[in-house]
Amino acid sequence: MKRLEMTFRNELGRSTKISVDYVKDDVTKEQVETVMQSIIEKNIFKTENGELKEIDGADIVSTNTVELI
């Protein structure tokens, strides 16, 4: 499984991470930046430490599960 982890800075300068499971294989940097900027501009989420204010980074994390039993 691939997971997109988007990291933002909020009003207090602290990091906030939003994760989305099952990201497409062909997602681009530009698409992720556009979505992240839209989240900030539309003020979709509010954290304990205030509104999201800027993009801090984004990663795609791949995980593999191995069945043992």
C-alpha positions in Angstrom: 0.0 0.0 0.0 1.1 3.5 -0.7 0.2 6.4 1.6 0.6 10.1 0.9 1.7 12.0 4.0 1.2 15.8 3.7 2.9 18.0 6.3 1.8 21.5 7.1 2.8 24.3 9.5 0.0 25.8 11.5 -0.4 29.3 13.1 2.0 28.4 15.9 4.6 27.1 13.6 4.0 23.5 14.6 3.8 20.5 12.2 0.5 18.9 11.3 0.4 15.8 9.2 -2.5 14.6 7.1 -2.3 11.1 5.6 -4.2 9.6 2.7 -4.1 5.8 2.1 -4.0 4.1 -1.3 -2.5 7.0 -3.3 -2.3 6.5 -7.0 1.0 5.3 -8.5 1.2 8.2 -10.9 0.6 11.1 -8.5 2.8 14.0 -9.3 4.5 16.7 -7.2 2.4 19.3 -8.9 -0.8 17.5 -8.0 0.1 17.2 -4.4 1.2 20.9 -4.1 -2.1 21.9 -5.7 -4.1 19.9 -3.3 -2.1 21.1 -0.3 -2.4 24.7 -1.3 -6.2 24.2 -1.8 -6.5 22.8 1.7 -4.7 25.9 3.1 -6.7 28.4 1.0 -10.1 26.9 1.7 -9.2 26.5 5.4 -10.6 22.9 5.4 -8.9 21.7 8.6 -8.3 23.4 11.9 -5.8 21.9 14.4 -5.5 22.3 18.2 -2.8 24.9 17.4 -4.7 26.9 14.8 -5.3 26.9 11.1 -2.9 25.4 8.6 -0.7 28.2 7.1 2.0 26.7 4.9 3.3 23.6 3.2 6.1 21.9 5.0 6.5 18.8 2.9 5.0 15.6 1.4 6.1 12.0 1.2 4.8 8.8 -0.3 5.3 6.0 2.1 5.1 2.4 0.8 4.3 -0.5 3.1 4.4 -4.2 2.5 2.5 -6.8 4.6 3.9 -10.3 4.9 1.4 -12.9 6.2 3.1 -15.2 8.7 0.3 -17.5 9.6 
